[in-house]
Amino acid sequence: MIRPLAYCDNLSHIRSSIDCIDYRIIELLAQRAEYVEQAAHYKSSLEEVKAEQRVINMFEQRNEWASSFNMDAKLIESIFQSIINHFINKETEIFHEQS
C-alpha cells in the first residue's frame, strides 16, 4: 500500500511505500512492453521502428511532463532514453523476425 506522506510516521512506512511505487512502475513497464510489441507488428520498415521524429516528440513531451511535476528533466530524459532505446531494440528484433 502506498501510504500518503502525511501518514508516514517512520522510515519503514516510507520504504514500504517506495517499494509499492517501484512495483507499480515495473508493472506499467511490463504493460508498455506489450503495447510496444503489438506496435511492432504494424510497422513495415526499420525507419518506422526507429521513428526518429516520434522519439524527438516523445522527449519534448516527457520533458514538459517532468516540468509539470517539478521533476529533474535530466533524470526523466535519462530514464526515457534507456526505456526508448530498449524498446527500439526489441521492436527491431521483432521486425527482423517478421521479415
C-alpha positions, 0 to 999 in steps of 0.5 A: 500500500502506498501510504500518503506522506502525511501518514508516514510516521517512520522510515519503514512506512516510507520504504514500504511505500517506495517499494509499492511505487517501484512495483507499480512502475515495473508493472506499467513497464511490463504493460508498455512492453506489450503495447510496444510489441503489438506496435511492432507488428504494424510497422513495415520498415526499420525507419518506422521502428526507429521513428526518429521524429516520434522519439524527438516528440516523445522527449519534448513531451516527457520533458514538459511532463517532468516540468509539470511535476517539478521533476529533474528533466535530466533524470526523466530524459535519462530514464526515457532514453534507456526505456526508448532505446530498449524498446527500439531494440526489441521492436527491431528484433521483432521486425527482423523476425517478421521479415 
